[in-house]
Amino acid sequence: MSQDILRRKPVASNLWWDAWYRLQKNRAAVASFFFLVALILFIVFAPWLGLASPLDQDLGRISEEPSAAHWFGTDELGRDLLSRVVHGGQVSLMVGLVVQIATASIGMMLGLIAGYYGGTVDTIIMRVVDTMYAFPPFLFAVFMAAILPSSVWSIVLVLVLVGWPWEARVTRGLVLALKEREYITAARVVGASNWRIMLKHILPNSLSPIIVGFSIGIAGTIMAESGLSFLGIGIRPPPVNNWGDREGRPSFLFRALAPSHTQHTDQRDDHSNRRDCKDHRVIASHHIRQRAAEPGSQNRGEGRKEIIQPGVRADAILGRNVHDHGQ
């Protein structure tokens, strides 16, 4: 009997210890937790890991594919993409954490006040929240980011303005459900102040949904910040780069549109020029036959003439077709 008692779960000393004890039972959650911690540590300690500088350019290694020297390849200026992604993660993670801490703090306090006091205070705060919800969040962020100067703290301010109404509405709903409980009434009877009731009794019992929203909000904030930077109205390098800087996008686009051009240019100029000319002739010939075969086409005569005398009217027919499609 005494051994069974010793094997039981120890009494939780606080809320966080109990949460950690329950987390250990979920293997998927534990694996995700350690992966996230490892990723954050890798990003935070990147300057001491021996990676190349994200600003160093090597014009002899432009748009290279992934290799042992450059695991993610290089961009259009010969910069190491792995280094730029890792160092950019420092800015993006910092923005995500700071924005969510500020958003949760402002939203929780306003939601607590609105839900607990009610009346005119609740009406004023909720009308402000409804006004903020009247604008699409991302479009409002784009508008504000375009007005404010380009800096890290301007983006933080914009994302806090966009995010706090959701936190306030969620917290208010939780407070409305909790403030009529028996233990809240008992606290009022014994003479506890309103702030003590809100901070000691209501807020701790409403933390679970708030923590879930906080963790999800970090990912959403990073996506929003990266989206603004991708559009050119967020955090602009240099010297600071982030996950929205379109890292390697020109290189990937260049490889996709002209894969053969990513090799050594001095060995392929003549061959590629001849091949491009041949490709243009094939495309023009196919287009001319298609136009000539269309029933009632006004270019039928010109198409037949081009089949008989190739190269004479190709440019005129192609130009007219582009004009027709544009209309």
C-alpha positions as CSV (number, residue, x, y, z in Angstrom):
1,M,0.0,0.0,0.0
2,S,2.8,2.4,0.9
3,Q,4.7,1.6,-2.3
4,D,1.6,2.4,-4.4
5,I,1.3,5.8,-2.7
6,L,5.0,6.5,-3.5
7,R,4.5,5.7,-7.2
8,R,1.6,8.1,-7.6
9,K,2.1,11.5,-9.3
10,P,3.5,14.1,-7.0
11,V,1.2,16.9,-6.1
12,A,1.7,19.8,-8.6
13,S,3.4,22.7,-6.9
14,N,2.0,25.1,-9.5
15,L,0.2,25.3,-12.8
16,W,3.3,25.1,-15.0
17,W,4.6,22.0,-13.2
18,D,1.2,20.3,-13.8
19,A,1.3,21.3,-17.5
20,W,4.8,19.9,-17.9
21,Y,3.8,16.6,-16.2
22,R,0.9,16.2,-18.6
23,L,3.0,17.1,-21.6
24,Q,5.4,14.3,-20.9
25,K,2.6,11.8,-21.6
26,N,2.2,13.0,-25.2
27,R,5.1,11.7,-27.2
28,A,4.2,13.7,-30.3
29,A,4.0,16.9,-28.3
30,V,7.4,16.1,-26.6
31,A,9.0,15.5,-30.0
32,S,7.6,18.7,-31.4
33,F,8.7,20.6,-28.3
34,F,12.3,19.5,-28.6
35,F,12.4,20.1,-32.4
36,L,11.1,23.6,-31.8
37,V,13.7,24.2,-29.0
38,A,16.5,22.9,-31.3
39,L,15.4,25.1,-34.1
40,I,15.3,28.2,-31.9
41,L,18.7,27.4,-30.4
42,F,20.1,26.9,-33.9
43,I,18.8,30.3,-35.0
44,V,19.8,32.2,-31.8
45,F,23.3,30.8,-31.7
46,A,23.9,31.1,-35.5
47,P,26.7,33.7,-35.2
48,W,28.8,31.1,-33.2
49,L,28.2,28.1,-35.5
50,G,30.8,29.1,-38.2
51,L,28.3,29.9,-40.9
52,A,29.2,32.3,-43.6
53,S,28.2,36.0,-43.2
54,P,24.8,36.7,-44.7
55,L,26.2,39.8,-46.4
56,D,29.3,38.3,-48.0
57,Q,29.0,38.2,-51.8
58,D,30.9,35.9,-54.1
59,L,30.3,36.8,-57.8
60,G,32.1,33.7,-58.9
61,R,29.4,31.5,-57.2
62,I,26.2,33.1,-58.4
63,S,22.9,31.1,-58.3
64,E,24.6,27.9,-57.4
65,E,22.6,24.8,-56.6
66,P,22.8,23.2,-53.1
67,S,26.2,21.7,-52.4
68,A,28.5,20.7,-49.5
69,A,29.9,24.2,-49.4
70,H,26.4,25.9,-49.6
71,W,23.7,23.6,-48.3
72,F,20.8,25.8,-49.6
73,G,22.8,27.1,-52.6
74,T,23.5,30.8,-53.3
75,D,21.4,33.7,-54.5
76,E,21.8,36.0,-57.5
77,L,24.6,37.9,-55.7
78,G,26.5,34.8,-54.6
79,R,25.4,35.0,-50.9
80,D,24.9,31.8,-48.9
81,L,21.2,31.1,-48.6
82,L,21.4,29.0,-45.5
83,S,23.2,31.8,-43.6
84,R,20.6,34.3,-44.8
85,V,17.7,32.1,-43.8
86,V,19.1,31.4,-40.3
87,H,20.1,35.0,-39.6
88,G,16.7,36.2,-41.0
89,G,15.0,33.9,-38.6
90,Q,16.5,35.9,-35.7
91,V,14.5,39.0,-36.8
92,S,11.3,37.1,-37.6
93,L,11.3,35.2,-34.3
94,M,12.0,38.3,-32.4
95,V,9.2,40.2,-34.1
96,G,6.8,37.2,-33.5
97,L,7.5,37.0,-29.8
98,V,7.5,40.8,-29.2
99,V,4.3,41.3,-31.1
100,Q,2.5,38.4,-29.4
101,I,3.6,39.5,-25.9
102,A,2.4,43.0,-26.5
103,T,-0.8,41.8,-28.2
104,A,-1.6,39.4,-25.4
105,S,-0.9,42.0,-22.7
106,I,-3.0,44.7,-24.2
107,G,-5.8,42.3,-25.3
108,M,-6.0,40.6,-21.9
109,M,-6.1,43.8,-19.9
110,L,-8.8,45.4,-22.1
111,G,-10.8,42.1,-22.2
112,L,-10.6,41.7,-18.4
113,I,-11.8,45.3,-17.8
114,A,-14.6,45.1,-20.4
115,G,-15.9,41.7,-19.3
116,Y,-15.7,42.3,-15.5
117,Y,-17.0,45.9,-15.3
118,G,-19.5,45.7,-18.2
119,G,-21.8,48.7,-18.9
120,T,-20.3,51.8,-20.6
121,V,-16.7,50.5,-20.3
122,D,-17.6,47.3,-22.1
123,T,-19.6,49.1,-24.8
124,I,-16.7,51.5,-25.5
125,I,-14.0,48.8,-25.7
126,M,-16.1,46.5,-27.8
127,R,-17.1,49.2,-30.3
128,V,-13.4,49.9,-30.8
129,V,-12.9,46.2,-31.3
130,D,-15.8,46.1,-33.8
131,T,-14.3,49.0,-35.7
132,M,-11.0,47.3,-36.0
133,Y,-12.7,44.1,-37.2
134,A,-14.5,46.2,-39.9
135,F,-11.2,46.3,-41.9
136,P,-9.5,43.2,-43.3
137,P,-6.6,42.6,-41.0
138,F,-3.9,42.1,-43.6
139,L,-5.1,44.9,-45.8
140,F,-5.1,47.2,-42.7
141,A,-1.5,46.1,-42.0
142,V,-0.5,46.8,-45.6
143,F,-2.0,50.3,-45.4
144,M,-0.4,51.1,-42.0
145,A,3.0,49.7,-43.1
146,A,3.0,51.8,-46.2
147,I,2.4,55.0,-44.2
148,L,4.9,54.3,-41.4
149,P,8.7,54.4,-41.9
150,S,10.3,51.1,-42.8
151,S,11.8,49.7,-39.5
152,V,11.5,46.7,-37.2
153,W,9.5,48.7,-34.6
154,S,7.1,50.1,-37.2
155,I,6.2,46.6,-38.2
156,V,5.8,45.6,-34.6
157,L,3.4,48.5,-34.0
158,V,1.4,47.6,-37.1
159,L,1.0,43.9,-36.1
160,V,0.1,44.8,-32.5
161,L,-2.7,47.1,-33.8
162,V,-4.0,44.3,-36.0
163,G,-3.8,41.6,-33.3
164,W,-5.0,43.0,-30.0
165,P,-8.8,43.0,-30.9
166,W,-8.8,39.2,-31.1
167,E,-7.2,38.8,-27.8
168,A,-9.5,41.3,-26.2
169,R,-12.6,39.6,-27.5
170,V,-11.5,36.1,-26.4
171,T,-10.6,37.3,-22.9
172,R,-13.9,39.2,-22.5
173,G,-15.8,36.0,-23.4
174,L,-13.9,34.0,-20.8
175,V,-14.4,36.7,-18.1
176,L,-18.2,36.8,-18.8
177,A,-18.3,33.0,-18.2
178,L,-16.2,33.1,-15.0
179,K,-17.3,36.2,-13.1
180,E,-20.6,34.6,-12.0
181,R,-19.0,31.5,-10.5
182,E,-19.4,30.7,-6.8
183,Y,-15.7,31.3,-5.9
184,I,-15.9,34.8,-7.5
185,T,-18.9,35.6,-5.4
186,A,-17.2,34.3,-2.3
187,A,-14.2,36.5,-3.0
188,R,-16.4,39.5,-3.2
189,V,-18.1,38.6,0.1
190,V,-14.8,38.4,2.0
191,G,-13.9,41.8,0.7
192,A,-11.4,41.2,-2.1
193,S,-10.9,44.1,-4.4
194,N,-11.9,44.1,-8.1
195,W,-8.3,44.0,-9.3
196,R,-7.4,41.1,-6.9
197,I,-10.4,39.1,-8.2
198,M,-9.5,39.8,-11.8
199,L,-5.7,39.0,-11.4
200,K,-5.9,36.2,-8.8
201,H,-9.1,34.4,-9.6
202,I,-10.3,35.1,-13.1
203,L,-7.1,35.5,-15.2
204,P,-5.4,32.2,-14.0
205,N,-8.6,30.2,-14.8
206,S,-8.7,31.7,-18.3
207,L,-5.1,31.1,-19.3
208,S,-5.5,27.9,-21.3
209,P,-7.3,29.4,-24.4
210,I,-5.1,32.4,-24.2
211,I,-1.9,30.3,-24.2
212,V,-3.1,28.3,-27.2
213,G,-4.0,31.6,-29.0
214,F,-0.6,33.0,-28.1
215,S,1.3,30.0,-29.6
216,I,-0.8,30.0,-32.8
217,G,-0.4,33.8,-33.0
218,I,3.4,33.6,-33.1
219,A,3.2,31.6,-36.4
220,G,0.5,34.0,-37.8
221,T,2.6,37.0,-36.8
222,I,5.7,35.6,-38.5
223,M,3.7,34.9,-41.7
224,A,2.2,38.5,-41.6
225,E,5.6,40.1,-41.1
226,S,7.2,38.0,-43.9
227,G,4.3,38.8,-46.2
228,L,4.7,42.5,-45.6
229,S,8.5,42.2,-46.3
230,F,7.8,40.1,-49.4
231,L,5.6,42.9,-50.7
232,G,8.4,45.4,-50.1
233,I,6.7,47.4,-47.3
234,G,8.0,45.5,-44.3
235,I,11.5,45.2,-42.9
236,R,13.9,46.0,-45.7
237,P,17.5,44.9,-46.0
238,P,20.3,45.8,-45.7
239,P,21.5,45.4,-43.1
240,V,18.6,43.4,-41.6
241,N,17.2,40.5,-43.5
242,N,14.3,38.3,-42.5
243,W,12.2,35.4,-43.8
244,G,10.2,37.6,-46.1
245,D,13.1,38.9,-48.2
246,R,12.4,36.6,-51.1
247,E,15.6,34.7,-50.4
248,G,16.8,33.0,-53.5
249,R,13.6,33.8,-55.4
250,P,15.4,35.4,-58.3
251,S,17.8,32.4,-58.5
252,F,15.0,29.9,-58.3
253,L,13.0,31.8,-61.0
254,F,16.1,32.0,-63.2
255,R,16.7,28.3,-62.9
256,A,13.0,27.5,-63.7
257,L,12.8,29.8,-66.7
258,A,16.3,29.1,-68.1
259,P,17.8,26.0,-66.5
260,S,20.6,25.7,-69.0
261,H,21.7,29.3,-68.3
262,T,22.8,28.4,-64.8
263,Q,25.9,26.6,-66.1
264,H,29.1,28.2,-67.3
265,T,28.2,30.9,-69.7
266,D,31.4,30.8,-71.7
267,Q,30.8,27.2,-72.9
268,R,27.2,27.6,-74.0
269,D,26.6,31.0,-75.6
270,D,26.8,29.9,-79.2
271,H,24.9,26.7,-78.7
272,S,22.1,28.4,-76.7
273,N,21.7,31.2,-79.2
274,R,21.3,28.7,-82.1
275,R,18.8,26.7,-80.1
276,D,16.8,29.7,-79.1
277,C,16.6,30.8,-82.7
278,K,15.4,27.3,-83.7
279,D,12.8,27.3,-80.9
280,H,11.4,30.6,-82.1
281,R,11.1,29.3,-85.7
282,V,9.3,26.2,-84.5
283,I,6.9,28.3,-82.4
284,A,6.2,30.7,-85.2
285,S,5.7,27.8,-87.7
286,H,3.2,26.1,-85.4
287,H,1.3,29.4,-84.9
288,I,1.1,30.1,-88.6
289,R,-0.3,26.7,-89.4
290,Q,-2.9,27.0,-86.6
291,R,-4.0,30.4,-87.8
292,A,-4.3,29.2,-91.4
293,A,-6.5,26.3,-90.3
294,E,-9.0,28.4,-88.4
295,P,-12.3,28.7,-90.3
296,G,-13.2,32.2,-91.3
297,S,-9.9,33.6,-90.1
298,Q,-8.9,36.9,-91.7
299,N,-5.3,35.7,-91.7
300,R,-5.9,32.5,-93.7
301,G,-4.5,34.0,-96.8
302,E,-1.5,35.3,-95.0
303,G,-1.0,32.0,-93.3
304,R,-1.0,30.1,-96.6
305,K,1.4,32.6,-98.0
306,E,3.7,32.0,-95.0
307,I,3.6,28.3,-95.5
308,I,4.6,28.8,-99.1
309,Q,7.2,31.5,-98.3
310,P,8.4,30.9,-94.7
311,G,9.9,33.8,-92.9
312,V,8.2,36.6,-94.9
313,R,5.1,37.3,-92.8
314,A,5.8,35.6,-89.5
315,D,6.4,38.7,-87.5
316,A,3.3,40.5,-88.9
317,I,1.0,37.5,-88.1
318,L,2.5,37.0,-84.6
319,G,2.1,40.7,-83.8
320,R,-1.5,40.8,-85.0
321,N,-2.4,37.7,-83.0
322,V,-1.0,39.3,-79.8
323,H,-3.1,42.4,-80.5
324,D,-6.2,40.3,-81.1
325,H,-5.8,38.4,-77.8
326,G,-5.2,41.7,-75.9
327,Q,-8.5,42.9,-77.1
